[in-house]
Amino acid sequence: MTSDAKPFTGVAPRPRAASPSWLRRAGVPAVQLAILAVIIAAWQLCADAHLINGQLFGTPSGIVKSARQTIADGSLLTDTWLTVYETITGFILGTLLGSVLGLGLWYSRFVARVVEPAAVAFNGVPKIALGPLIIIWLGAGTESKIVLAFVSTFVVALLAAYGATREVDRDLVTLLRSVGASRWQIFRKLLVPSAMPTMFAAMRINVGFALVGAVVGEFISSQHGLGHAVFVAGNLFDLNTVWLGIIVLSLVAAIMYSCLAFAERALVKGRS
């Protein structure tokens, strides 16, 4: 009889060395930066070799030049700050109010049945269609852009929060009631913690919605803001400034997303 088992040599096999945690963490960003560097270099080389039209597609060197000019005259910082202010204000107001009202619908099934179909119908309306109305009512100032960002995030937060309350285990609710827990105690101790992951998922989506709402408002009517800068540059066929605005908007969204991820780790995963 033959056996595939290896003979025992008296020496235990050496464990495979694990890569350091810092190396694993640095690996993904390093690969991402490498890919980005290759894309930028290929883009610039193709433009220099006239394989693509630099005037039509823009160039990395042109974007850098546009960034230097707009930083020097202060317009980039002013426009960025205004758009960030409108976005964050509308995002916070819409997300907080929508989440609170969505959670509050748990208290009344009748009110929930009345509100939910209207919220779903309103959520299906493209918010860009509301832009002219809101700007006519509130003017071309920052208030109209904040309201657009608010409208873009409010219903999503409401529906997500209410949907999370419907996913809570009813047997667990019944158990808490059987031991004498009040509705407020069930709401505070069970419903809100259970709904937090779903609400944070909606917040991550709402980051983009709030940014789109503010930028759309700046497209329609404004004197400042990244949306206004991109709109004007596009009309002038200044593609480098358009790309610069897109890059800054992407960085703003990435920073907001990272802040939400940090808050989620602290409030949800950090719960004992």
Secondary structure, 3 states (H helix, E strand, C coil): CCCCCCCCCCCCCCCCCCCCHHHHHHHHHHHHHHHHHHHHHHHHHHHHCCCCCHHHHCCHHHHHHHHHHHHHCCHHHHHHHHHHHHHHHHHHHHHHHHHHHHHHHHHCHHHHHHHHHHHHHHHCCCHHHHHHHHHHHHCCCHHHHHHHHHHHHHHHHHHHHHHHHHCCCHHHHHHHHHCCCCHHHHHHHHHHHHHHHHHHHHHHHHHHHHHHHHHHHHHHCCCCCHHHHHHHHHHCCCHHHHHHHHHHHHHHHHHHHHHHHHHHHHHHHCCC
